[in-house]
Amino acid sequence: MMGTSRKSLLARAACACAILAAVAGEMDFAGAQGAAAAPASTASQQFRSHNSLGEELKQSEGREVHIFFIHGIGSDGPNSHDSQALRKSICAYLKDCTSPAGEQVGSYDYADKGRFAPDGPLPGLEYMDRPVWSTAEEWRAAAPFAVHYRLARTHGSPVFVDELNWWPLVLALKCREIIGADARLAGPALQRIKTCSTRTPDAGVPGRFLSYDWIPPDEAERLLALPRRGALANRAIKNNLADWGFADAIVALGPLHDWLAAGLRQLILKSVKAANLAGAVPGVPVENPLSPGPRQEFVIVTHSLGSYLVFSALNIDPNDTGDGSYASTPEAREAFTQVLRQTSLVYFFANQVPLLELANLTQKSGDKPTGDEFAAHLEAWGKLRCDYEKQMEGTDPCRLPKIVALNDPSDLLTWRVPNLTTVEVENYRVQNALHWFWLIEDPTKAHDNYPNDKQAIQEMLQPGKSQD
C-alpha cells in the first residue's frame, strides 16, 4: 500500500507540474533559429562538406556563407523574429560581430510572382464552402516573406542569415476558423485574438502588411468578452498547443502544402538574388541574379515543422510544373538546383518528419513510387551535392552532405530522423530546460529553447558526445 501511495503521489505531482508549466508558459512553438557558415582558403577546403557549422565559420576565407532559417509551428507571427536568438548565439560564439545579432538588410522581401502576384487572381481554396481569402488585400496580407540579415565581423567574412516566414499563409484559417470559433466554446485566448485583430501596414512596402486584422477589431472585442468556460489549464493547453500549434501541421498536410512549398521556393531564390545584387559592382550588370555564385555556400536551419516544409520546397523533379513563378522557368530551376548543390549542412531544431510521413504513404506503381516522398527529396539533394564536390575537386568518393537533428527527449514534438542512403544523418540529444524533481521539463522551453540552450548551440558549432 505504501509503494502504491507513493507512486500515486508522484504521478499527481508530475501531472500538476505539467499543468502549471503549460499554463505559465506560452506554448508558441515559434522557436528562434538561423545559422551561418564561412569560406575556406584552399580549393580543396572551399567545396568540401564540413562536419559542423563551427568548422564552416572557422574556414571562412574566400566564401560567403548564407543561412536559410525556416520557422516551425505556432509562430507568433508579427510579434516574433524567430532567427534572432540563433543570430545572437552565433555572434556570441564568433566574438567579433559588430552588433549582437547582426543588422537587417533592406525591407521585407515578399513572394510576388506566379500565384503570389499581388494583382493576380485569388486562390480558389475554400474552408467548409467559404473562401479562405475574399479580397485582393487579404491575399496580399497572406504572402510569405523573407527578412535578410548580415552579421558583419571585425576579423572574418560576414555571415548572412535569411529568415523565411511562411506563417502569413496560415493566419486567415487559424484566426477565423479556429481561434475565433474556439473562443465561443472554451473561451477567448487573449494574446492570440490580439495577434489576429491588429492591422499594421508595412511602411517600407506599399500594399503589404506587417500584421493584418483577420478578425475585425469589433469582433475581437466581442470575443474577448465571452465567458471562460474551459478549465484554466485545459483551455491554455488547447488554445496554445492545438489551436495555434497543431493547426499548422494539419494545414501543411492538406492542399495548402503546395502553396507553402511554392512560397519557400520563391523566398530562397529571392534571398539569393538580394545577396547577389547587394554584392554587385556598381554599373556592372548581374547576368543571372537568381543563380548562386561559386563563392556562396548555404546552410539550412529549421525549427519543428520547418524541417518538413523545406525539403518539400526543395523538390527538383523535372516533371514538376511548379507554380508559374521563379521555380518553373528553366533559368530559375537551374538556379534552384545549384542552391542544392552548394548546400552541405542542414540542422533540425526538433522535427516531426517521422510523424507527418504517416500521412504520406507511398505505393509502388511499376518501378516508380507514387506520392511526395520526403526521403526521396533528401536523397536527391545528397546526390547533387556529391556530384558537385566531385566536379569541383575531382575526387571520389565525396563526403556526404549532413543532416544534424537536435532533439530534447522531453520535447513533446520531436522524433529521431531515420538513416538515409545518400545523406549522413546525426541525431543529438540536448536538454533545453531544467528537469523539476526529475519529473517534468517545461514543455514550452523543451520545444522552443534550442537556439538559446548552450548545449544545443555547442552541438551545432562543435559536436560533442551527446550523439544518439
N, C-alpha and C positions, 0 to 999 in steps of 0.2 A: 504493500500500500504506500509506503514512504517513497519508493522509487517512482511509482506511478504519479504520486502527487508532485514530486519534484519535476518530472517530465512535463506534467501539465502546466506547472508554474512557469517553466522555461518557455514553453510554447506560447503561453499567453503573453509573456514579456516580449518575445520576439515579434508577435503579432502587433502588440501595442507600439513597439518601436517603429515597426514598418509603417503603421498608420500615421504616427506622428511625423515621420520623415516625409511621407507623401504629402501631408497637409502643409508642413512647414516649408518644404522646397517646392518651387515651381518646376514641374517636370516639362520644361520647354523643349527638351531634346534638340536644341539648336546646335550645341557643341561648337567650339571655335576651332578652325583649323587653317592650315596653309603650310607650305614648306618650300625650301628653295635649294638649289644646287649650284655648283660652280664649275668652271672650266679647268682644263689641265694643261701642262706645259709641254708635253710631247705628243706626237701624232698617235702613239700607241695608247697613251692615257686619255687623249681627248675624246675618243669614241668608245672606250671600254665601259661596260656596265659596271657601276660601282656597288659596293656592298651596303652602303648606308648613305643617308643624307649628309652626315658629318664628313664622310670621305669625299663626297662631291664638293662640299664647301671648302675643304682644305686644298683641293686641287682646282682652283678657280681661274688660273691664268689662261687667257685665250678663248674662253667660252662665256656665254650668258646662260645662266640657269633660271628657268621660268617654272613657277609652281602654279598648277591649276588646283584651286581648292573648291570642292563641291560640298555644300552643307547637307545635313541629314533631315530626319523627320522633325516636325514640330518647331520649325524655325519661328522666332519671334518677329520675323519679317522686318518691317521698317525700324523696329527697336533693337535690331541686332546686326552687327557686322561679325560674322562667325569666324573670320580668319584672324581677328585681332589678337586673341590670346596666343595663337601659334606664332604670329609675327613677333610678338613680344618675347616669346620663348626663344625664337631663333636669334633675335638680337642679343638676348642675354647670353646665349652660347657664343656668339661671334665676338662680343665685347667691343666692337668698333663701329656699330651703326651710328649714324649721325643723328638719329631720332629713335625713341624707344620702340616704335612699331612701324617705321617707315612712313612714307608720305604718299597720299593718293595722287595719281597722275590723271589729269583730265576729269571730265564729267562722267556720270553713269553712262554705260555703253549698252543700249537696248537692242535686243533682237528685232530686226526691222525688215527682213527680206522674206519673200515667198509667203507662206501662210501667216507670218507675223507682220506683214506690211501694214503700216498704220492706216492706209487708205484702201486696204483690200477688203474682201468680203468677210463677214463674221463667220466663225466656225459654226457648224451645224449641230454641235453637241448639245444634248438635252439631258436633264435630270428629271425623271418622272413627268415627262411631257412638257417640261418648262425649259426654255433656253438657258444655258449657263451664263452667257453674256448677251445682253439685249441691245446694246448701243456700241457705236464705234469708240466712244470714250471709255466704256468699260473694257473693251478689248485692248485698247492702248494701255490701260492701267494693269492689265494682266501679263504684259510682256516680260519675259525673263531678262535679266541684265547682268552685266559684268562690272566690277569695280577693280581698277588697276592700281597696284601699289608698287613702289620702288623702295627697296631697303638699301639706301646709299651707305657706303662704308669708307672709312678713312684709310684702310690698308688692304683692301681687296676689291674684287669685282662686285658690283651691286647685285642684289638678289631681287627678282621680280616675282610678285605674287598676284595672280588674277583670281579674284573671288567671283565664282559663278553662282548666281542666285536664281533658282527655279521656283521659289516659293510664291511669286505673284500668280502663277498659273493655277494654284490650288485654293487661293483665298476666297474666291467667289463661292465655290462649293462649300468650303468649310464654314465660312461665316454665316451664309444664309441658310444652308440646309442642315447644318449640324449644330453649330453654336447657338444660332437663333432658335432653332426648334427645341434644343435640349434645355434652354432657359425656361421653357414652359413646363417641362417635365421635372427635371432635377433641381432647377434653379439657375439663376444667371451666374456666369463666370465673368467677374468684373474686368480683369485685365484683358481677356480675350475679346469681350464686347467693345472695350475701348480701342483695341487694335483694329477691330473690324469696322469701326464707325468714324475713324479720323481721316480727313482728307487733307493732304499736303502736296500741292503741285511741286514738281521739280523745277526750280528756278533756272537751272542750267540747261534743261532740255524742254523746250515748249511742247505742250501737249502730253507730257508724261507726268507721272505721279510718284512721289516717294511713299505715300500711303493713300489709300482710297476708301471711301465710305461705302463699303459693300452693304452695310446696314445703315440706313439713313439715321441721322442724329436723333430725330424724334422717335423713331422706332427703338433705337438703342436706349433712350430714356425710359420708354415704356417697359422694355425687357428688364432693365435694372431694377425696376420697382416690383417685379414679380416676387412672390414668396420663395424662400429656400425650402424645398420640400425634401430633398435627399439628405441623408445623414451627412454631417460635415466631411468626414474622411472619405466616404464613398463618393460624394459629389466632387471633391477635389481630385480624386484619382480619375474619375470618369471624365471630367472637364479637360484635364491636362493630358492624361495618358490616351484615352480612347478618342475623345472628340478632336483634340488638337494634334495628337501624335499618330496613332494608328490610322486615322483617316488618310494621311498622306500615303501610307503604304498601300492601302486599298485602292486609292486613286491611281497609283503607279502601276497597278496590275491590270487596269482597265484601258479603255480607248484613249484616255489622256496620256498614256505611256508614250505613244509615238510623238505627241506634241512636246512632252518633256525632253525626250531624246533629241528631237529636231532643234529645240531651243538651245540645248547644251552644245550641239554641233556648231550652231551659229556663234555662240559666245566664245568657244575655243578658237575659231578662226578669226573672229573679231579681235580677240586678245593678241593673237599673232600679228595681225595687221596693225594694231595700235603700237606694238613694240617696234615693228619694222619702220613705220612712219616716224615714230619718235626718234629713232636712231639714224634716220636718213641724213645724208649730207645736203644742206640747203641748196636748192637749184638743180639737184640731180634726181631725176625721176626713179621711183622704185618699180622695177619691171613687174613683179608679182607680189604685192604686199601680203597676200594671204599665205604665201609659202614660207615656212621657216628657213632661216639661213643656216649654213653649215656650222656656225659657232653656237647655235642655240641647242640647249639640252632641256628636256621637260621632265618634271616630276609631278605626279598626280597625288594629291592628298584628299581623302574623302572622309566624311563622317556618316556613320549609320546608313541610311537609305541612299546617300550619295554614291556609295560604292556600287550599288546595284544599277543605278541610273547611268553612271558614266560609261560603263562598258556596253550598255545598250546604245549609247550615243556614239561610241567608237566602233560601230559596225562598218566593216569595209566590204560587204557583199556587193559585187559589181552589178548584180541584178536588182539591188535595192534602188528604186527610183528616187528616193529621198523625199524632200518636202517642197521642191520647187525653189529652194533657196541656195545658199552657198554650197552645201554639201552635194548638190545634184548636178553641178556643172563639172565638166572634165577637169578644168584647172583646179577647182576647189576640191574635188575628190582626190586629186593627186596631192594637193597641199595637206589634206586631212590625213592621207596615208603617210605622208612624210612626218607629220607630228607623231604618229605612232612609232615610226622607225626611230625617232630621236627621243623616245621616252623609255627610260631604263628602270625606273623605280616607281612603284605605286604603294601608298600607305593607306590602310584602312583603320580609322579610329572607330572601332565597333562596326559590325556589318550584320545584315540579315540575309545574306546570299543563300545559305542552305535552306532557310525557312521560306523565302519568297520563291525559290525554284520549285517548291512543292506545287505551286500553281502553274508551272511552266513545263509540264511533262512533254517529252518528245516521243514521236512514234516513227519507226523506220518505215520509209516508203521506198522500196528498192534499195539503192545504195545510199540514199540521202535521207537524213532525219528531217521531219517537219517540226516547225516551231522555232522560237527565238532562243537559241542556245547560248546561255551566258558563258559556259565553259568554252564553246567554240570561238566566241569573240576573244576571250583571253588567249587562247592558243594561237589564233591568227595573229594577234599582236606579238606573241613570242617569236613566231616565225619571221615576221617583218623585222623585228629588232635584230635577230640573229643574222639575217641576210645583210642587214645594214652594216653590222660590225665586220662581217667577213669581207664585204665590199671595200670598206674604208681601211681595214688593216691587212687584208689578205691572209688572215689566219683562220684555222679550223681546228678544233671546234670553237664556236663562240661561247661567251659566258651568257647564260640565260638571263633575261630580264627577271625582275623580282617583285613579288607582292609581299609586303610585310603587314600582317594583320595584328593589331594590338587589341587585346581582349582582357577586360576585367572580369574574372569569373563571377563576380557579384552583379555584373551588369545584366539586367533582365532582357536586354535587346541586342545581344551579340552571340555569334557562334564561330567555331573554328572554320577556316577556309580549307576545303579539301585540296589534296595534291592534284597538280595538273601536269600535262606531258611536256609542253614547251615553255612553261613558266615556273621558276623556282618560287615556292611558297614557304614562308616562315611565319608561324604563329607564336606570338609572345604574350605571356601573362603579365599584367600590371595590376596595381591596386590604386584606384583613383581617390579613395577616401578611407577614413578610419573604420574599423570594424568595432561596433559598440558591443561590448561584453561578448565578443565572438559570435554574436547572434545576427547582427544587421549592419549593412553598409547603406548609407543614404542613397536611395535609388537614383535621385537626380544627379548627384555627383558621380556615382558609378558610371552613368552613361555620358554625362556632359563634360567631365573634367579631364579628358585625355590631354588636351593641349596645355593644361595648367599643371598637370601632375609631373613632378620631376622625374619619376621613374619612367613614365611613358615617353617623355622627351629624351631621356637618356637612351632608351632602347631605339629611338628613332635616329639619333645622331651618332651614338656609339653603342651598338648592340652588346648586351651582356649575357648573363646566364639564365635569363628567365624564358628561354625559348621552350615552347610547349612541344 
